[in-house]
């Protein structure tokens, strides 16, 4: 079954809608937190367009507030978003015949949530002449709602007094992201060793403790997985 | 390096990561160990940033029941694990944090 581009686009947009319910509060919270960390409104909004990746934007805001050196921030954002290379590899066979501008556009829109919806469609339908329009529709729906919810959060953030201690919702957001992904022992061990190492290494210069703790915990997790699988 | 440069570089690296295999390897097949490592990366990095946020209260290490951030964080972790709901986790965590801070201010426990 092959749909024309417009039908494909609207189908993608429609299928993305249920996911937006989870994304919009997230964007709101990001906007509020970015302002409470002292970012100017324009910069907070620009980050949603330039970086366009939830978890790493929260991380960036937190590292900025802690006065982390720029290079460490950029490196941390890069490491957190490395998982998108997986999505890129999974999507690659379906888009290999598209022109480069389409590949670039879809790569920009390749977030966790757009990938989840877009790849399911490819796996169901295979490569169709307008399949990329479906992905574009899903990705654009997510992009627009992320930008708008960021803007709404920035607006709200400007009204909320600092005394409320709203910055505590940042670790809470991270907890909400991590806990559901702790399904196997390797994941749990990774989380525990990262926490412990981060506390032990907290006084390393240039906030390098974060990166070393991440790498150490990764090694623990991988060793454990290897032992379980053999 | 100013904030805009940080955002531009972070954004560019993120975009290039997303573009990587789409452009480079058309018949991509990642080694399974690499794939597993990538899945563990967010768990490791986010945990490493959560722990000090909970264990420190007013800039000093406080692993005790008198630390509202720690208690509220543990409660929020349970909610997140059970509900997998971002909004519920934040609401419960913030409510617990405010309640505990209020309680500790009115009746200081040895602190």
Interface residues (C-beta under 8 A of the other chain):
Chain A: X22 X25 X26 X29 X39 X43 X46 X47 X50 X51 X52 X53 X55 X56 X59 X60 X62 X64 X70 X71 X73 X74 X76 X77 X78 X79 X80 X81 X82 X83 X84 X85 X86 X87 X88 X89 X90 X91 X92 X93 X95 X96 X100 X103 X104 X106 X107 X108 X110 X165 X166 X168 X169 X170 X171 X172 X173 X174 X175 X176 X177 X178 X179 X180 X181 X182 X186 X187 X190 X191 X192 X194 X195 X196 X197 X198 X199 X202 X209 X210 X213 X214 X215 X217 X218 X221 X222 X225 X226
Chain B: X1 X3 X4 X5 X6 X7 X8 X9 X10 X11 X13 X14 X15 X17 X18 X19 X20 X21 X22 X23 X25 X26 X27 X28 X29 X30 X33 X35 X36 X37 X38 X39 X40 X41 X42 X43 X44 X45 X46 X47 X48 X49 X50 X51 X52 X53 X54 X55 X61 X69 X72 X73 X76 X77 X80 X81 X84 X85 X86 X87 X89 X90 X93 X94 X97 X98 X101
